[in-house]
């Protein structure tokens, strides 16, 4: 079998049929990513392959560092061509890493290049790809149309204006680009030097003078309403672990007042304040029928020297080992007890927690919506073949795979849409292989519905996109 041929990752007849006849033609709902909305609004074009392919891609940066590439060739002042050459010299050493697959899928799907990238082919690939970038349809809108992307969910701070989203809505493009409510900065009561400038921004966009804690809640609700009006149907939160300390109204107000006066909250106070806000935000989501995403388990900015040099999201985060179960139970139970449980997608970063999260979802299903609590797709370090297969197995054994909302890119790059293809091939191979072994019914129509629902229809229904 040739590398990356039409049947790549598809090992059985049923798997191949499911992929080629069902999955391959499904539109894409990329309900969680980090694409900058301004790049869609302005219909971004790129100067060269390095800009679109290497800029901001910390997956590649990590491998380049592991291969002994100097930081100047990664995030420094080297020329785009020099940085691309350093990547080309790294790629032959990435065998068995999923980036070897992704790299060559992207070269094929975007640029029509089927060469293996390496130092000997770098010049040809650089010239061919850059010529492709100059074509009229190689732009943000063209890429979204090429891959039939129906919905993009960006990740947005409530203090950010939604001007770019309003502009996109008026463009008339096929893809709906919707904001996602990500209020991480509201929890920074332990860092008043960060919290207070953020609150000043929130005051401007909400029109609320935030003198008291009740004002903060009012401003967040106003922005939640604004996001909903702009099409938002999801919120998102990233924590090492969820907070566990219940908090009264009076305690939350006291902690907030201290932070506004420049006094940092203690770890316990921050935990209490965060718990209070998370319950409040869960109530907002439930009232509007939104889905809350919980990304749990990342150990961030582990290399202090490089964090001070480059800032966050530069490739120095890792899988965390914080216990997750008790905190997850405490938070979900608080929402369920209040009757304010929104739809939820749970993502874990440590694979040891797969069955914990998959079984936890079943504890809080309430019969009001199919698949209301989801065990989400393999995230970050787990969005590779083995990680996806482990997630599919845990979900299948603990819940209903047939209700799964499927894959997302979680990416900052317009070149990441082949990750949906990658997932769909893996999904079809898992289902098809079991059918060909007699572990699932040999019923193509039944299995085709399962695949089609996971690739597109379930996400469309679950998030209420109606596309």
VMD Tcl script that draws the C-alpha trace (Angstrom):
set ca {
  {0.00 0.00 0.00}
  {1.43 3.39 -0.98}
  {1.93 6.04 1.67}
  {-1.10 8.36 2.03}
  {-2.97 6.74 -0.87}
  {-6.74 6.87 -1.23}
  {-7.14 4.11 1.35}
  {-4.77 5.62 3.92}
  {-5.65 4.29 7.42}
  {-8.50 2.20 5.98}
  {-7.65 -1.45 6.55}
  {-10.86 -3.30 5.64}
  {-13.47 -3.27 2.85}
  {-16.26 -1.90 5.06}
  {-14.00 0.83 6.45}
  {-13.04 1.89 2.94}
  {-16.66 1.93 1.79}
  {-17.81 3.94 4.83}
  {-15.12 6.53 4.29}
  {-15.37 6.96 0.53}
  {-19.17 6.75 0.24}
  {-20.17 8.54 3.46}
  {-17.54 10.34 5.50}
  {-15.44 11.94 2.77}
  {-18.34 13.98 1.41}
  {-19.63 15.33 4.70}
  {-19.42 19.10 5.30}
  {-17.30 20.33 8.21}
  {-18.51 21.91 11.43}
  {-15.39 23.18 13.18}
  {-17.15 24.13 16.39}
  {-14.00 24.88 18.40}
  {-10.88 26.53 17.02}
  {-8.64 29.55 17.49}
  {-8.76 31.09 14.02}
  {-8.50 34.88 14.30}
  {-11.88 36.27 13.15}
  {-10.21 39.36 11.70}
  {-8.44 37.10 9.17}
  {-11.81 35.90 7.90}
  {-13.25 39.42 7.95}
  {-10.38 40.75 5.82}
  {-10.18 37.59 3.67}
  {-6.58 36.99 4.69}
  {-3.91 36.11 2.12}
  {-0.40 34.90 2.90}
  {2.94 36.07 1.59}
  {4.68 32.70 1.66}
  {4.47 29.10 2.84}
  {6.33 29.82 6.05}
  {3.80 32.45 7.11}
  {0.75 30.25 6.67}
  {2.36 26.97 7.73}
  {4.84 27.74 10.52}
  {3.63 30.96 12.07}
  {2.10 30.15 15.47}
  {2.23 26.36 15.00}
  {3.73 25.20 18.29}
  {3.22 21.55 17.30}
  {5.91 22.02 14.65}
  {8.00 24.26 16.90}
  {8.28 21.53 19.54}
  {9.60 19.03 17.02}
  {12.07 21.51 15.57}
  {13.47 22.16 19.04}
  {13.67 18.41 19.67}
  {15.64 18.12 16.43}
  {18.22 20.64 17.61}
  {17.00 23.65 15.62}
  {18.07 26.99 17.05}
  {15.23 29.15 18.37}
  {16.11 31.91 15.94}
  {15.01 29.55 13.13}
  {11.70 28.91 14.91}
  {10.39 32.09 16.55}
  {13.33 34.43 15.95}
  {14.41 36.86 13.26}
  {15.53 34.38 10.61}
  {13.95 34.83 7.19}
  {10.80 32.91 6.23}
  {12.82 30.84 3.77}
  {15.39 29.95 6.43}
  {12.64 28.91 8.84}
  {11.03 26.76 6.17}
  {14.38 25.13 5.43}
  {14.79 24.28 9.12}
  {11.34 22.67 9.06}
  {12.14 20.78 5.86}
  {15.27 19.38 7.49}
  {13.23 18.32 10.53}
  {10.39 16.53 8.72}
  {12.34 13.35 7.80}
  {12.93 12.85 11.52}
  {9.20 13.01 12.34}
  {8.37 9.46 11.20}
  {5.67 7.91 13.41}
  {4.72 11.33 14.74}
  {1.26 12.38 13.46}
  {2.80 15.58 12.13}
  {4.44 13.53 9.37}
  {0.94 12.53 8.28}
  {-0.52 16.03 8.70}
  {2.38 17.70 6.89}
  {1.99 15.63 3.77}
  {-1.81 15.63 3.84}
  {-1.68 19.42 3.94}
  {0.80 19.58 1.06}
  {-1.50 17.37 -1.02}
  {-4.89 18.79 -0.10}
  {-3.97 22.48 -0.29}
  {-1.11 22.64 -2.78}
  {-1.42 19.46 -4.88}
  {2.12 18.45 -3.88}
  {2.78 14.72 -3.39}
  {6.54 14.97 -2.75}
  {7.99 14.01 0.61}
  {9.25 17.17 2.29}
  {12.95 17.13 3.11}
  {16.08 19.18 2.50}
  {16.36 17.88 -1.09}
  {12.79 18.83 -2.02}
  {12.53 22.06 -0.04}
  {13.27 24.37 -2.97}
  {10.71 22.77 -5.28}
  {8.01 22.65 -2.61}
  {8.69 26.25 -1.57}
  {8.34 27.54 -5.12}
  {5.30 25.42 -5.99}
  {3.42 26.27 -2.80}
  {4.21 29.97 -3.04}
  {2.91 30.03 -6.61}
  {-0.30 28.39 -5.36}
  {-0.61 31.04 -2.65}
  {-0.75 33.71 -5.35}
  {-3.84 32.17 -6.99}
  {-7.06 34.14 -6.56}
  {-8.91 31.51 -4.54}
  {-6.07 30.81 -2.08}
  {-7.41 33.06 0.67}
  {-9.33 32.60 3.91}
  {-12.71 32.51 2.15}
  {-11.43 30.22 -0.58}
  {-10.09 27.70 1.93}
  {-13.35 27.62 3.89}
  {-15.27 27.03 0.66}
  {-12.83 24.41 -0.64}
  {-13.27 22.26 2.46}
  {-17.03 22.91 2.71}
  {-16.72 24.39 6.20}
  {-20.26 25.29 7.25}
  {-19.50 26.61 10.77}
  {-16.38 27.93 12.48}
  {-16.48 28.53 16.23}
  {-13.75 31.00 17.17}
  {-12.59 31.58 20.76}
  {-13.35 35.06 22.07}
  {-12.95 37.04 25.27}
  {-16.12 38.78 26.55}
  {-14.13 42.03 26.76}
  {-13.32 41.90 23.05}
  {-15.62 43.72 20.63}
  {-17.45 41.55 18.13}
  {-16.87 43.89 15.18}
  {-15.12 41.24 13.08}
  {-17.97 38.78 13.56}
  {-20.53 41.40 12.57}
  {-18.45 42.20 9.51}
  {-18.23 38.52 8.53}
  {-21.98 38.11 8.92}
  {-22.44 40.81 6.29}
  {-20.10 39.23 3.74}
  {-22.51 36.59 2.49}
  {-19.97 33.75 2.57}
  {-21.12 30.14 2.99}
  {-19.34 29.68 6.33}
  {-20.92 30.95 9.52}
  {-18.13 32.25 11.77}
  {-19.50 32.41 15.30}
  {-17.91 33.63 18.54}
  {-17.40 31.37 21.55}
  {-17.60 32.91 25.03}
  {-14.26 32.31 26.82}
  {-14.13 34.36 30.07}
  {-10.85 33.03 31.49}
  {-9.61 36.51 32.43}
  {-12.59 37.07 34.74}
  {-11.07 34.61 37.22}
  {-7.78 36.49 37.73}
  {-8.52 37.78 41.24}
  {-5.10 36.48 42.28}
  {-3.49 38.90 39.79}
  {-5.10 42.33 40.17}
  {-2.52 43.81 37.79}
  {-4.11 41.64 35.07}
  {-7.71 41.63 36.24}
  {-8.24 45.38 36.56}
  {-7.09 46.39 33.05}
  {-9.31 43.63 31.70}
  {-12.27 44.98 33.66}
  {-11.68 48.40 32.15}
  {-12.01 46.83 28.70}
  {-15.14 44.98 29.79}
  {-16.67 48.24 31.01}
  {-16.22 49.79 27.58}
  {-17.85 47.00 25.57}
  {-20.64 46.30 28.09}
  {-21.47 49.89 28.98}
  {-21.42 48.97 32.69}
  {-19.42 50.82 35.34}
  {-17.99 47.88 37.28}
  {-17.63 49.19 40.82}
  {-19.04 46.15 42.63}
  {-19.23 42.41 42.11}
  {-22.87 42.68 41.08}
  {-21.74 45.01 38.30}
  {-19.29 42.37 37.03}
  {-22.11 39.82 36.87}
  {-24.31 42.30 35.02}
  {-21.55 43.08 32.51}
  {-20.89 39.40 31.86}
  {-24.60 38.79 31.29}
  {-24.78 41.68 28.84}
  {-21.83 40.32 26.90}
  {-23.31 36.81 27.00}
  {-26.45 38.31 25.42}
  {-24.33 40.14 22.84}
  {-22.52 36.94 21.91}
  {-25.83 35.10 21.56}
  {-27.12 37.82 19.24}
  {-23.94 37.37 17.16}
  {-24.69 33.65 16.79}
  {-22.69 32.18 19.69}
  {-23.98 28.86 20.96}
  {-20.97 27.66 22.96}
  {-18.85 28.81 25.86}
  {-15.42 27.47 26.76}
  {-13.21 27.26 29.84}
  {-9.67 25.99 30.29}
  {-8.52 24.82 33.73}
  {-5.82 22.61 35.14}
  {-8.71 21.33 37.25}
  {-12.10 22.75 38.14}
  {-12.52 24.65 41.43}
  {-13.99 22.78 44.38}
  {-14.77 25.39 47.07}
  {-18.39 26.50 47.35}
  {-18.74 30.25 47.78}
  {-21.43 32.58 49.14}
  {-22.54 35.85 47.55}
  {-20.84 37.77 50.34}
  {-17.54 35.91 49.98}
  {-17.44 36.42 46.22}
  {-18.11 40.14 46.61}
  {-15.42 40.49 49.27}
  {-12.81 38.69 47.14}
  {-13.68 40.84 44.13}
  {-13.52 44.09 46.11}
  {-10.07 43.20 47.43}
  {-8.79 42.46 43.93}
  {-10.19 45.74 42.62}
  {-8.24 47.47 45.40}
  {-5.06 45.72 44.28}
  {-4.96 42.96 46.91}
  {-4.33 39.53 45.39}
  {-6.66 36.69 46.36}
  {-5.21 33.67 48.14}
  {-5.35 30.31 46.32}
  {-8.39 29.32 48.39}
  {-10.11 32.63 47.69}
  {-9.46 32.29 43.97}
  {-10.89 28.77 44.05}
  {-14.03 30.02 45.78}
  {-14.46 32.99 43.45}
  {-13.94 30.83 40.38}
  {-16.48 28.28 41.59}
  {-19.06 31.01 42.12}
  {-18.51 32.47 38.66}
  {-18.53 29.07 37.00}
  {-21.93 28.27 38.52}
  {-23.24 31.67 37.42}
  {-21.90 31.21 33.89}
  {-23.38 27.71 33.75}
  {-26.76 29.24 34.55}
  {-26.37 31.70 31.67}
  {-25.49 28.90 29.27}
  {-28.40 26.73 30.39}
  {-30.88 29.57 30.03}
  {-29.93 30.08 26.37}
  {-29.54 26.41 25.41}
  {-25.79 26.80 24.90}
  {-23.15 24.11 25.24}
  {-20.38 24.63 27.79}
  {-16.95 23.22 26.89}
  {-14.57 22.27 29.71}
  {-10.93 21.75 28.68}
  {-9.24 20.19 31.70}
  {-5.77 18.96 32.54}
  {-3.19 21.16 30.79}
  {-0.02 22.06 32.70}
  {0.86 25.37 31.07}
  {4.01 27.46 30.68}
  {6.28 24.88 32.27}
  {9.51 26.43 30.96}
  {9.71 29.74 32.83}
  {12.69 31.06 30.90}
  {10.98 30.54 27.55}
  {7.67 31.85 28.86}
  {9.37 35.12 29.82}
  {11.01 35.23 26.39}
  {8.08 34.22 24.15}
  {4.91 34.35 26.26}
  {2.16 31.69 26.29}
  {1.19 29.24 23.53}
  {4.74 28.81 22.27}
  {5.06 25.05 22.77}
  {5.95 24.75 26.44}
  {2.70 23.30 27.80}
  {2.24 19.64 28.64}
  {-0.11 16.95 29.92}
  {-0.98 17.62 33.55}
  {-1.37 15.06 36.33}
  {-3.83 16.89 38.60}
  {-6.66 14.68 39.92}
  {-9.87 15.59 38.11}
  {-12.70 13.44 39.46}
  {-13.71 15.08 42.73}
  {-13.67 18.60 41.31}
  {-15.66 17.55 38.25}
  {-18.29 15.87 40.43}
  {-18.51 18.93 42.71}
  {-19.09 21.35 39.84}
  {-21.47 19.24 37.78}
  {-23.48 18.33 40.87}
  {-23.83 22.01 41.77}
  {-25.34 22.73 38.36}
  {-27.58 19.66 38.46}
  {-28.77 20.47 41.99}
  {-29.73 23.98 40.89}
  {-31.55 22.68 37.84}
  {-29.19 24.73 35.64}
  {-27.19 22.05 33.84}
  {-26.36 23.22 30.30}
  {-25.25 20.92 27.54}
  {-21.58 20.14 28.21}
  {-18.56 18.77 26.35}
  {-15.78 17.42 28.60}
  {-12.23 17.26 27.22}
  {-9.39 15.67 29.14}
  {-5.69 15.96 28.34}
  {-4.34 13.06 30.39}
  {-5.34 9.74 28.78}
  {-5.47 8.08 32.20}
  {-8.72 10.05 32.68}
  {-10.51 8.76 29.56}
  {-12.78 6.36 31.40}
  {-13.25 8.79 34.29}
  {-14.58 11.47 31.93}
  {-16.53 9.06 29.73}
  {-18.30 7.53 32.72}
  {-18.77 10.92 34.41}
  {-20.81 12.09 31.43}
  {-23.32 9.35 32.14}
  {-23.87 10.53 35.72}
  {-25.45 13.80 34.62}
  {-27.50 12.87 31.56}
  {-31.06 13.92 32.40}
  {-33.20 12.78 29.48}
  {-33.83 16.31 28.22}
  {-31.54 16.15 25.17}
  {-29.79 13.24 23.40}
  {-26.10 13.20 24.30}
  {-26.51 16.26 26.52}
  {-23.23 15.60 28.35}
  {-20.46 14.67 25.91}
  {-17.05 13.10 26.32}
  {-15.25 15.23 23.76}
  {-12.81 14.27 21.04}
  {-9.12 13.69 21.66}
  {-7.70 17.07 22.58}
  {-4.28 18.63 21.93}
  {-1.68 15.95 22.72}
  {-4.40 13.32 22.17}
  {-5.65 14.43 18.74}
  {-3.63 11.73 16.99}
  {-4.49 8.22 15.84}
  {-3.89 6.40 19.11}
  {-5.49 9.17 21.16}
  {-8.57 9.26 18.93}
  {-8.96 5.49 19.06}
  {-8.68 5.53 22.87}
  {-11.33 8.25 23.09}
  {-13.67 6.38 20.74}
  {-13.23 3.17 22.74}
  {-13.87 4.84 26.11}
  {-16.92 6.69 24.81}
  {-18.30 3.56 23.14}
  {-17.89 1.44 26.26}
  {-19.31 4.02 28.69}
  {-21.96 5.80 26.61}
  {-23.45 6.29 23.15}
  {-20.97 6.68 20.32}
  {-23.98 7.27 18.07}
  {-24.61 10.64 19.79}
  {-20.99 11.85 19.60}
  {-20.50 15.38 18.18}
  {-17.25 14.46 16.48}
  {-14.04 16.23 15.58}
  {-12.76 19.81 15.72}
  {-9.43 21.38 14.77}
  {-8.66 23.38 17.95}
  {-6.22 25.15 15.62}
  {-4.96 28.63 14.83}
  {-4.19 27.67 11.24}
  {-6.31 27.65 8.08}
  {-4.23 24.65 6.97}
  {-5.68 22.32 9.64}
  {-8.85 21.09 7.92}
  {-7.30 17.76 6.89}
  {-7.50 16.89 10.60}
  {-11.20 16.28 10.00}
  {-10.26 13.89 7.19}
  {-7.75 12.21 9.49}
  {-10.38 11.69 12.18}
  {-12.96 10.46 9.68}
  {-10.57 7.88 8.27}
  {-9.78 6.65 11.78}
  {-13.47 6.52 12.71}
  {-14.39 4.58 9.58}
  {-11.50 2.19 10.08}
  {-12.56 1.45 13.68}
  {-16.21 0.86 12.74}
  {-15.48 -0.93 9.48}
  {-12.90 -3.25 11.04}
  {-15.32 -4.30 13.76}
  {-18.06 -4.90 11.21}
  {-15.74 -7.02 9.07}
  {-14.80 -9.02 12.18}
  {-18.46 -9.62 13.06}
  {-18.30 -7.34 16.14}
  {-20.80 -4.91 14.59}
  {-23.70 -5.72 12.25}
  {-22.74 -6.08 8.60}
  {-25.37 -3.48 7.70}
  {-24.00 -0.66 5.56}
  {-27.03 1.60 5.95}
  {-26.94 1.33 9.74}
  {-23.22 2.02 9.89}
  {-23.47 4.81 7.31}
  {-25.97 6.63 9.52}
  {-23.63 6.27 12.49}
  {-20.71 7.71 10.52}
  {-22.72 10.54 8.96}
  {-24.13 11.56 12.33}
  {-20.70 11.69 13.97}
  {-19.08 13.56 11.08}
  {-21.72 16.28 10.77}
  {-25.34 15.80 11.80}
  {-24.87 15.34 15.55}
  {-22.87 18.56 15.93}
  {-25.38 20.43 13.82}
  {-28.24 19.30 16.07}
  {-26.41 19.47 19.38}
  {-25.20 23.05 19.00}
  {-28.32 24.26 17.20}
  {-26.48 25.57 14.16}
  {-29.16 24.50 11.65}
  {-26.87 24.55 8.62}
}
mol new
graphics top color blue
foreach p $ca { graphics top sphere $p radius 0.5 }
foreach p [lrange $ca 0 end-1] q [lrange $ca 1 end] { graphics top cylinder $p $q radius 0.2 }
display resetview
